[in-house]
Amino acid sequence: MDSNSQTEINENSYQVPGFIRNSSSRRSISSIQSKTSGGHSIREVSFGELGSKPIRHGSRGADSEGFSASYKEINDDDARLIYINDPERTNEKFEFAGNSIRTGKYSVLTFLPRNLFEQFHRVAYIYFLVIAILNQLPQLAVFGRGASILPLAFVLLVTAIKDAYEDYRRHRSDKIENSRLAWVLVNEQFQQIRWKEIRVGEIIKVSANETLPCDMVLLSTSETTGVAYVQTTNLDGESNLKTRYAKQETQMKNPENEKISGLIKCEKPNRNIYGFQANMDIDGKRVSLGPSNIILRGCELKNTEWAIGVAVFAGRETKAMLNNSGAPSKRSQLETRMNREIIFLSIFLVALCVIISVCHGVWLRNHKDELDLMQFYRKKDYSESDVEKL
C-alpha cells in the first residue's frame, strides 16, 4: 500500500457494510484495538455516535468460547461423580435414582382423599355440600335428607370413575415404558435388560431409530468422526435433526474388546435441557464435556447406525422427567368463571342472612311486650283456662 492510499484511509472513515459515510454526518472511530493471544488476533471497532456494540474480527468463534466455558471446574458440593462401567461403585455411596418412571397421579391408598380434594376445587360442590349438611338438621330441613345428598354423591362418583380410568391408563403406559428393552454392557457383552433396571454408570448401546432410555454421555458412534444425529421432537417439538459428538479420546474404544474406565464429574440434575457441564477423566487425561456431548431421554437416534454412551441421569432425575409437571388438573374458563360467580353468590347470601338476623333481633327487642299475643310468637298457653271456662 502506497503512502497516498494510506493517507486517504486515515482521513476517511472505514467503509462498514450497512453504513454510508457522507459529508453531513461524520462517524468517527472511537477505538481500534489489536490483541494477540495464543496465535489468535482480535480487533475491536466501536462507533461512538452510533452506540453500536464492538465488532470482533478474528479466528476465535462461538465454538472456542463454548469450549472454554464448559471447561470450568465444578465444585465438589455441586458435583455428581459417575464411574464409567462401574454402576456398583457409582451407586454405592450416592444412591442415584433408578430408571423407573411414574406419571400417575394416584395410588390405591391415595385415590379417595386426593380425588375428593381435586373435585372440591370446584366451589359449586362445596356449596351443595353445605346445603346438604344444613338440610340434615330438622330445624333447617326443607326437603328430604336423601334427596339433598344423592345428586352431589352421583356427580362425585361419576367423576371419580372417569379420573380412575384415566389414571389407570397412565399407569399402564408407565409399565409399558419401564418394560422396554435396551442393550446394556454386562460382563463385557451387550445384553438386553428392561429400562427400569438401568443404573447410572452403565454403558448403553442404542441403534438407529431407537429412543434413548436415559440421559447419557456419548462415548462412541458408528461414524468415524464421532457424530450422532438425534431428533428431539419429544422434548422441544422440533423435528429437525441435531448433532451430538463423542470425544476422540473415547471414539476409538470398543467396550466389548477393551475395558473402558474413567470418572465423569458433572453437574447435579436440573431442568435445563440446553445446558450441561461436566469433565471426564479417562486414560490420565481430563476432557471437558458440554451440551453437544450428551443425549437426553426421549430423543431418537437418526441417520446413525449405533451410538454408545454412559448413563449419567436416570429415571425421575432425567431432564425430560424434571420438566414433566405431571398430569394437569383440567380447569376450563367456564368452570373458573362459575367458581367466581358462586363465591359472590355465597358472600351475598351470608351477608343477607346476617343483615336479616340483626334486623330481626332489633325488632324482637323493641316488641318483646307484644309477643305474648302476637301470632307465631305466643309465649302464654291459654288452652287450659279456656277449658276451665267451658
PAPASE-976394 format. One record per residue (C-alpha): z, x, y. Coordinates in nm, 2 decimals. Example, Ala and Ser with C-alpha at 12.3 -4.5 7.8 and 13.67 -1.06 7.14 Angstrom:
<rs>
r z 0.78 x 1.23 y -0.45 $
r z 0.71 x 1.37 y -0.11 $
</rs>
This chain:
<rs>
r z 0.00 x 0.00 y 0.00 $
r z -0.10 x 0.15 y 0.34 $
r z 0.11 x 0.15 y 0.65 $
r z -0.08 x -0.13 y 0.82 $
r z -0.03 x -0.38 y 0.54 $
r z 0.34 x -0.27 y 0.52 $
r z 0.39 x -0.33 y 0.89 $
r z 0.22 x -0.67 y 0.86 $
r z 0.46 x -0.77 y 0.58 $
r z 0.76 x -0.66 y 0.78 $
r z 0.65 x -0.85 y 1.09 $
r z 0.57 x -1.17 y 0.90 $
r z 0.79 x -1.36 y 0.66 $
r z 0.72 x -1.36 y 0.28 $
r z 0.50 x -1.64 y 0.16 $
r z 0.71 x -1.86 y -0.07 $
r z 0.55 x -2.14 y -0.27 $
r z 0.62 x -2.48 y -0.11 $
r z 0.68 x -2.33 y 0.24 $
r z 0.42 x -2.27 y 0.51 $
r z 0.50 x -2.04 y 0.80 $
r z 0.37 x -2.14 y 1.14 $
r z 0.43 x -2.03 y 1.50 $
r z 0.65 x -2.33 y 1.59 $
r z 0.91 x -2.29 y 1.31 $
r z 1.02 x -1.94 y 1.22 $
r z 1.21 x -1.90 y 0.90 $
r z 1.40 x -1.57 y 0.87 $
r z 1.51 x -1.40 y 0.56 $
r z 1.88 x -1.35 y 0.58 $
r z 1.93 x -1.11 y 0.30 $
r z 1.73 x -0.93 y 0.04 $
r z 1.95 x -0.76 y -0.23 $
r z 1.84 x -0.55 y -0.52 $
r z 2.07 x -0.49 y -0.81 $
r z 2.01 x -0.28 y -1.12 $
r z 2.24 x -0.34 y -1.42 $
r z 2.16 x -0.22 y -1.77 $
r z 1.79 x -0.19 y -1.70 $
r z 1.77 x -0.54 y -1.56 $
r z 1.67 x -0.58 y -1.19 $
r z 1.78 x -0.88 y -0.99 $
r z 1.66 x -0.97 y -0.64 $
r z 1.81 x -1.25 y -0.43 $
r z 1.62 x -1.41 y -0.15 $
r z 1.80 x -1.67 y 0.06 $
r z 1.67 x -1.87 y 0.36 $
r z 1.94 x -1.92 y 0.62 $
r z 1.79 x -2.21 y 0.82 $
r z 1.67 x -2.39 y 0.51 $
r z 2.01 x -2.37 y 0.34 $
r z 1.84 x -2.34 y 0.00 $
r z 2.01 x -2.16 y -0.29 $
r z 1.93 x -1.80 y -0.36 $
r z 1.61 x -1.74 y -0.57 $
r z 1.66 x -1.50 y -0.85 $
r z 1.38 x -1.28 y -0.99 $
r z 1.44 x -1.08 y -1.29 $
r z 1.43 x -1.05 y -1.67 $
r z 1.77 x -1.20 y -1.74 $
r z 1.73 x -1.57 y -1.81 $
r z 1.94 x -1.85 y -1.94 $
r z 1.95 x -1.72 y -2.29 $
r z 2.12 x -1.39 y -2.19 $
r z 2.37 x -1.58 y -1.97 $
r z 2.45 x -1.82 y -2.26 $
r z 2.50 x -1.52 y -2.49 $
r z 2.75 x -1.36 y -2.25 $
r z 2.93 x -1.69 y -2.21 $
r z 2.95 x -1.76 y -2.59 $
r z 3.10 x -1.41 y -2.65 $
r z 3.42 x -1.49 y -2.47 $
r z 3.73 x -1.41 y -2.66 $
r z 3.92 x -1.72 y -2.79 $
r z 4.29 x -1.74 y -2.76 $
r z 4.49 x -1.73 y -3.09 $
r z 4.67 x -2.05 y -2.99 $
r z 4.34 x -2.23 y -2.94 $
r z 4.16 x -2.06 y -3.24 $
r z 4.06 x -2.21 y -3.57 $
r z 4.04 x -1.94 y -3.84 $
r z 3.79 x -2.00 y -4.12 $
r z 3.74 x -1.76 y -4.41 $
r z 3.38 x -1.78 y -4.53 $
r z 3.35 x -1.88 y -4.90 $
r z 3.73 x -1.89 y -4.94 $
r z 3.85 x -2.25 y -4.89 $
r z 4.18 x -2.19 y -5.06 $
r z 4.28 x -1.92 y -4.81 $
r z 4.14 x -2.12 y -4.53 $
r z 4.33 x -2.44 y -4.61 $
r z 4.64 x -2.27 y -4.74 $
r z 4.80 x -2.22 y -4.40 $
r z 4.63 x -2.46 y -4.17 $
r z 4.57 x -2.77 y -4.40 $
r z 4.25 x -2.88 y -4.24 $
r z 4.13 x -3.24 y -4.28 $
r z 3.92 x -3.33 y -4.59 $
r z 3.57 x -3.46 y -4.56 $
r z 3.66 x -3.81 y -4.64 $
r z 3.60 x -4.06 y -4.36 $
r z 3.73 x -4.41 y -4.29 $
r z 3.58 x -4.65 y -4.03 $
r z 3.75 x -4.97 y -4.15 $
r z 3.99 x -5.15 y -3.91 $
r z 4.23 x -5.30 y -4.16 $
r z 4.41 x -5.23 y -4.49 $
r z 4.57 x -5.47 y -4.73 $
r z 4.91 x -5.44 y -4.57 $
r z 4.80 x -5.43 y -4.21 $
r z 4.53 x -5.70 y -4.22 $
r z 4.75 x -6.00 y -4.14 $
r z 4.95 x -5.86 y -3.84 $
r z 4.66 x -5.67 y -3.69 $
r z 4.42 x -5.95 y -3.73 $
r z 4.66 x -6.20 y -3.57 $
r z 4.72 x -5.96 y -3.29 $
r z 4.34 x -5.93 y -3.23 $
r z 4.29 x -6.30 y -3.24 $
r z 4.57 x -6.38 y -3.00 $
r z 4.40 x -6.17 y -2.74 $
r z 4.23 x -6.50 y -2.67 $
r z 4.45 x -6.67 y -2.42 $
r z 4.34 x -7.01 y -2.55 $
r z 4.50 x -6.95 y -2.88 $
r z 4.83 x -6.87 y -2.71 $
r z 4.80 x -7.18 y -2.50 $
r z 4.75 x -7.41 y -2.80 $
r z 5.02 x -7.23 y -2.99 $
r z 5.28 x -7.30 y -2.72 $
r z 5.17 x -7.67 y -2.71 $
r z 5.21 x -7.69 y -3.09 $
r z 5.56 x -7.53 y -3.07 $
r z 5.67 x -7.77 y -2.79 $
r z 5.53 x -8.07 y -2.99 $
r z 5.77 x -7.98 y -3.28 $
r z 6.07 x -8.08 y -3.06 $
r z 6.15 x -8.45 y -3.10 $
r z 6.23 x -8.49 y -2.73 $
r z 5.89 x -8.35 y -2.63 $
r z 5.67 x -8.46 y -2.91 $
r z 5.36 x -8.65 y -2.80 $
r z 5.17 x -8.68 y -3.13 $
r z 5.23 x -8.58 y -3.50 $
r z 5.36 x -8.24 y -3.57 $
r z 5.10 x -8.16 y -3.83 $
r z 4.82 x -8.28 y -3.60 $
r z 4.91 x -8.02 y -3.34 $
r z 4.91 x -7.72 y -3.59 $
r z 4.62 x -7.79 y -3.81 $
r z 4.33 x -7.73 y -3.56 $
r z 4.47 x -7.40 y -3.45 $
r z 4.55 x -7.29 y -3.81 $
r z 4.20 x -7.38 y -3.92 $
r z 4.03 x -7.17 y -3.64 $
r z 4.26 x -6.88 y -3.72 $
r z 4.18 x -6.90 y -4.09 $
r z 3.80 x -6.91 y -4.04 $
r z 3.81 x -6.62 y -3.80 $
r z 4.03 x -6.42 y -4.04 $
r z 3.79 x -6.47 y -4.33 $
r z 3.50 x -6.36 y -4.11 $
r z 3.69 x -6.04 y -4.00 $
r z 3.79 x -5.97 y -4.35 $
r z 3.44 x -5.98 y -4.48 $
r z 3.31 x -5.75 y -4.20 $
r z 3.58 x -5.50 y -4.27 $
r z 3.51 x -5.52 y -4.64 $
r z 3.15 x -5.41 y -4.57 $
r z 3.28 x -5.12 y -4.36 $
r z 3.50 x -5.00 y -4.65 $
r z 3.21 x -5.04 y -4.89 $
r z 2.98 x -4.83 y -4.66 $
r z 3.26 x -4.56 y -4.63 $
r z 3.28 x -4.55 y -5.01 $
r z 2.91 x -4.50 y -5.04 $
r z 2.91 x -4.23 y -4.77 $
r z 3.21 x -4.04 y -4.93 $
r z 3.04 x -4.06 y -5.27 $
r z 2.72 x -3.89 y -5.17 $
r z 2.64 x -3.56 y -5.33 $
r z 2.59 x -3.22 y -5.17 $
r z 2.52 x -2.87 y -5.30 $
r z 2.83 x -2.65 y -5.27 $
r z 2.87 x -2.29 y -5.38 $
r z 3.13 x -2.29 y -5.66 $
r z 3.18 x -1.98 y -5.88 $
r z 2.87 x -1.81 y -5.72 $
r z 2.65 x -2.11 y -5.81 $
r z 2.55 x -2.41 y -5.62 $
r z 2.68 x -2.73 y -5.78 $
r z 2.67 x -3.09 y -5.67 $
r z 3.00 x -3.24 y -5.56 $
r z 3.09 x -3.55 y -5.36 $
r z 3.11 x -3.54 y -4.98 $
r z 3.47 x -3.63 y -4.97 $
r z 3.56 x -3.33 y -5.19 $
r z 3.41 x -3.07 y -4.94 $
r z 3.66 x -2.84 y -4.78 $
r z 3.65 x -2.63 y -4.47 $
r z 3.53 x -2.27 y -4.56 $
r z 3.29 x -2.37 y -4.84 $
r z 2.93 x -2.27 y -4.83 $
r z 2.69 x -2.57 y -4.84 $
r z 2.31 x -2.58 y -4.91 $
r z 2.11 x -2.86 y -4.75 $
r z 1.75 x -2.93 y -4.84 $
r z 1.47 x -3.08 y -4.63 $
r z 1.52 x -3.44 y -4.52 $
r z 1.88 x -3.44 y -4.62 $
r z 2.17 x -3.54 y -4.40 $
r z 2.44 x -3.29 y -4.31 $
r z 2.78 x -3.38 y -4.48 $
r z 2.99 x -3.19 y -4.22 $
r z 2.97 x -2.96 y -3.92 $
r z 2.86 x -2.62 y -4.04 $
r z 2.76 x -2.28 y -3.90 $
r z 2.42 x -2.17 y -4.02 $
r z 2.41 x -1.86 y -4.24 $
r z 2.05 x -1.85 y -4.35 $
r z 1.74 x -2.07 y -4.38 $
r z 1.41 x -2.07 y -4.57 $
r z 1.24 x -1.93 y -4.26 $
r z 1.24 x -1.55 y -4.22 $
r z 1.33 x -1.59 y -3.86 $
r z 1.64 x -1.79 y -3.94 $
r z 1.53 x -2.10 y -3.76 $
r z 1.60 x -2.45 y -3.87 $
r z 1.48 x -2.78 y -3.73 $
r z 1.71 x -3.08 y -3.71 $
r z 1.69 x -3.44 y -3.60 $
r z 1.99 x -3.57 y -3.41 $
r z 1.90 x -3.94 y -3.40 $
r z 2.23 x -4.05 y -3.54 $
r z 2.42 x -3.85 y -3.28 $
r z 2.24 x -3.89 y -2.94 $
r z 1.95 x -4.12 y -3.03 $
r z 1.69 x -3.85 y -2.96 $
r z 1.41 x -3.84 y -3.22 $
r z 1.26 x -3.50 y -3.11 $
r z 1.34 x -3.20 y -3.33 $
r z 1.59 x -2.94 y -3.21 $
r z 1.61 x -2.58 y -3.32 $
r z 1.91 x -2.41 y -3.47 $
r z 1.93 x -2.05 y -3.57 $
r z 2.11 x -1.83 y -3.82 $
r z 2.23 x -1.49 y -3.72 $
r z 2.02 x -1.19 y -3.85 $
r z 2.34 x -1.04 y -4.00 $
r z 2.36 x -1.33 y -4.25 $
r z 2.00 x -1.44 y -4.27 $
r z 1.90 x -1.19 y -4.54 $
r z 2.21 x -1.26 y -4.76 $
r z 2.18 x -1.47 y -5.07 $
r z 2.52 x -1.63 y -5.17 $
r z 2.41 x -1.66 y -5.53 $
r z 2.33 x -1.29 y -5.57 $
r z 2.59 x -1.13 y -5.35 $
r z 2.93 x -1.25 y -5.23 $
r z 2.95 x -1.34 y -4.87 $
r z 3.29 x -1.29 y -4.70 $
r z 3.39 x -1.29 y -4.34 $
r z 3.60 x -1.47 y -4.08 $
r z 3.50 x -1.73 y -3.82 $
r z 3.72 x -1.77 y -3.52 $
r z 3.62 x -2.09 y -3.34 $
r z 3.75 x -2.35 y -3.10 $
r z 3.96 x -2.64 y -3.22 $
r z 3.78 x -2.98 y -3.29 $
r z 3.66 x -3.16 y -2.98 $
r z 3.42 x -3.43 y -2.88 $
r z 3.16 x -3.22 y -2.70 $
r z 2.85 x -3.24 y -2.92 $
r z 2.66 x -3.00 y -2.70 $
r z 2.91 x -2.71 y -2.69 $
r z 3.05 x -2.47 y -2.95 $
r z 3.23 x -2.14 y -2.90 $
r z 3.31 x -1.90 y -3.18 $
r z 3.30 x -1.54 y -3.31 $
r z 3.22 x -1.43 y -3.66 $
r z 3.34 x -1.11 y -3.82 $
r z 3.11 x -1.00 y -4.10 $
r z 3.04 x -0.66 y -4.26 $
r z 3.26 x -0.50 y -3.99 $
r z 3.06 x -0.65 y -3.71 $
r z 3.16 x -0.92 y -3.46 $
r z 2.88 x -1.17 y -3.39 $
r z 2.90 x -1.44 y -3.12 $
r z 2.82 x -1.80 y -3.21 $
r z 2.71 x -2.07 y -2.98 $
r z 2.58 x -2.43 y -2.99 $
r z 2.25 x -2.31 y -3.13 $
r z 2.42 x -2.18 y -3.45 $
r z 2.60 x -2.50 y -3.56 $
r z 2.46 x -2.82 y -3.72 $
r z 2.66 x -3.13 y -3.68 $
r z 2.74 x -3.40 y -3.93 $
r z 2.48 x -3.68 y -3.93 $
r z 2.19 x -3.46 y -3.84 $
r z 1.88 x -3.45 y -4.07 $
r z 1.71 x -3.12 y -4.17 $
r z 1.34 x -3.14 y -4.09 $
r z 1.04 x -2.91 y -4.14 $
r z 1.27 x -2.66 y -4.32 $
r z 1.28 x -2.62 y -4.69 $
r z 1.65 x -2.54 y -4.71 $
r z 1.94 x -2.42 y -4.50 $
r z 2.28 x -2.27 y -4.60 $
r z 2.59 x -2.28 y -4.38 $
r z 2.97 x -2.27 y -4.39 $
r z 3.18 x -2.58 y -4.32 $
r z 3.38 x -2.55 y -4.00 $
r z 3.48 x -2.91 y -3.92 $
r z 3.51 x -3.18 y -4.19 $
r z 3.59 x -3.55 y -4.21 $
r z 3.76 x -3.70 y -3.91 $
r z 3.76 x -3.36 y -3.73 $
r z 3.38 x -3.36 y -3.71 $
r z 3.23 x -3.41 y -3.37 $
r z 3.05 x -3.73 y -3.49 $
r z 3.37 x -3.89 y -3.60 $
r z 3.57 x -3.78 y -3.29 $
r z 3.31 x -3.96 y -3.09 $
r z 3.33 x -4.27 y -3.31 $
r z 3.58 x -4.51 y -3.14 $
r z 3.60 x -4.73 y -3.44 $
r z 3.49 x -5.09 y -3.49 $
r z 3.49 x -5.26 y -3.15 $
r z 3.66 x -5.58 y -3.07 $
r z 3.39 x -5.83 y -2.97 $
r z 3.46 x -5.99 y -2.63 $
r z 3.18 x -6.19 y -2.47 $
r z 3.16 x -6.26 y -2.10 $
r z 3.22 x -6.63 y -2.17 $
r z 3.54 x -6.55 y -2.35 $
r z 3.66 x -6.32 y -2.07 $
r z 3.60 x -6.59 y -1.81 $
r z 3.76 x -6.85 y -2.03 $
r z 4.08 x -6.63 y -2.06 $
r z 4.09 x -6.61 y -1.68 $
r z 4.05 x -6.99 y -1.64 $
r z 4.32 x -7.06 y -1.89 $
r z 4.56 x -6.83 y -1.72 $
r z 4.50 x -7.00 y -1.39 $
r z 4.55 x -7.34 y -1.56 $
r z 4.87 x -7.23 y -1.72 $
r z 5.01 x -7.10 y -1.40 $
r z 4.91 x -7.42 y -1.22 $
r z 5.08 x -7.63 y -1.49 $
r z 5.40 x -7.43 y -1.48 $
r z 5.42 x -7.44 y -1.10 $
r z 5.35 x -7.82 y -1.11 $
r z 5.63 x -7.87 y -1.36 $
r z 5.88 x -7.66 y -1.16 $
r z 5.80 x -7.84 y -0.84 $
r z 5.83 x -8.19 y -1.00 $
r z 6.16 x -8.09 y -1.17 $
r z 6.31 x -7.96 y -0.85 $
r z 6.20 x -8.27 y -0.65 $
r z 6.33 x -8.50 y -0.93 $
r z 6.67 x -8.32 y -0.93 $
r z 6.69 x -8.37 y -0.55 $
r z 6.61 x -8.74 y -0.58 $
r z 6.87 x -8.79 y -0.85 $
r z 7.13 x -8.62 y -0.64 $
r z 7.05 x -8.85 y -0.34 $
r z 7.05 x -9.17 y -0.56 $
r z 7.33 x -9.10 y -0.80 $
r z 7.52 x -9.41 y -0.69 $
r z 7.23 x -9.63 y -0.78 $
r z 7.18 x -9.50 y -1.13 $
r z 7.42 x -9.75 y -1.29 $
r z 7.19 x -10.04 y -1.23 $
r z 6.86 x -9.87 y -1.20 $
r z 6.61 x -9.92 y -1.48 $
r z 6.58 x -9.63 y -1.72 $
r z 6.89 x -9.47 y -1.57 $
r z 7.16 x -9.73 y -1.65 $
r z 7.49 x -9.55 y -1.73 $
r z 7.70 x -9.86 y -1.80 $
r z 7.68 x -10.07 y -2.11 $
r z 7.71 x -10.44 y -2.02 $
r z 7.64 x -10.58 y -2.36 $
r z 8.00 x -10.62 y -2.47 $
r z 8.10 x -10.80 y -2.16 $
r z 7.81 x -11.03 y -2.19 $
r z 7.91 x -11.11 y -2.55 $
r z 8.27 x -11.19 y -2.44 $
r z 8.15 x -11.43 y -2.17 $
r z 7.94 x -11.62 y -2.43 $
</rs>
